[in-house]
């Protein structure tokens, strides 16, 4: 997994739960970024990101997301 190679802690929820249940679980665990990779995203080397705040970005290039998170980690900005 590309994100793991970049040094990020990553886990995948491949269970049969509905997306809303997965989102709720991630919010309860205070996970800062939930990355969604469907068929369309995989084909286009993109991700959809849902932030802990509830904001969502769709069609973000994988590299742009990696760069964004690296910059936040380096600046010690609150995730």
C-alpha positions as CSV (number, residue, x, y, z in Angstrom):
1,X,0.0,0.0,0.0
2,X,1.5,3.3,-1.1
3,X,0.5,5.3,2.0
4,X,2.2,2.7,4.2
5,X,5.4,2.9,2.1
6,X,5.3,6.7,2.8
7,X,5.5,5.9,6.6
8,X,1.8,6.5,7.5
9,X,-0.1,4.2,9.9
10,X,-2.8,2.7,7.7
11,X,-5.6,0.2,8.3
12,X,-8.3,-0.9,5.9
13,X,-11.9,-1.6,6.8
14,X,-13.0,-4.2,4.2
15,X,-15.9,-5.5,6.2
16,X,-19.5,-5.7,5.0
17,X,-20.8,-2.8,7.1
18,X,-22.6,0.0,5.4
19,X,-20.5,3.1,4.6
20,X,-22.4,5.2,7.2
21,X,-21.5,2.6,9.9
22,X,-17.8,2.7,8.9
23,X,-17.8,6.6,9.0
24,X,-19.4,6.6,12.4
25,X,-16.8,4.0,13.7
26,X,-14.0,6.1,12.3
27,X,-15.4,9.3,14.0
28,X,-15.7,7.5,17.3
29,X,-12.1,6.3,17.0
30,X,-11.1,10.0,16.2
31,X,-9.3,8.9,13.0
32,X,-8.2,12.1,11.3
33,X,-8.5,11.0,7.7
34,X,-10.8,8.4,6.2
35,X,-9.6,7.6,2.7
36,X,-12.0,6.0,0.3
37,X,-10.7,4.2,-2.7
38,X,-13.3,2.8,-5.0
39,X,-13.0,1.4,-8.6
40,X,-13.0,4.9,-10.1
41,X,-10.4,6.3,-7.7
42,X,-8.2,3.3,-8.2
43,X,-8.3,3.7,-12.0
44,X,-7.4,7.4,-11.8
45,X,-4.8,7.2,-9.0
46,X,-7.1,9.3,-6.8
47,X,-8.6,9.2,-3.4
48,X,-11.7,10.6,-1.7
49,X,-11.0,11.9,1.7
50,X,-13.3,12.5,4.6
51,X,-11.7,14.5,7.4
52,X,-12.5,14.1,11.1
53,X,-14.3,17.5,10.9
54,X,-16.8,16.1,8.4
55,X,-15.3,18.0,5.4
56,X,-15.0,15.8,2.3
57,X,-12.8,16.1,-0.8
58,X,-13.4,13.9,-3.8
59,X,-11.1,13.1,-6.7
60,X,-7.9,14.2,-4.9
61,X,-4.8,12.8,-6.5
62,X,-3.0,10.3,-4.3
63,X,0.2,12.2,-4.4
64,X,-1.6,15.5,-3.5
65,X,-3.1,13.7,-0.4
66,X,0.3,12.3,0.6
67,X,1.9,15.8,0.3
68,X,-0.9,17.4,2.3
69,X,-0.6,15.0,5.2
70,X,3.2,15.2,5.2
71,X,3.1,19.0,5.3
72,X,0.6,18.8,8.3
73,X,2.8,16.3,10.1
74,X,6.0,18.4,9.5
75,X,4.3,21.6,10.7
76,X,2.7,19.7,13.6
77,X,-0.6,21.2,12.6
78,X,-3.6,19.8,14.4
79,X,-5.1,17.0,12.3
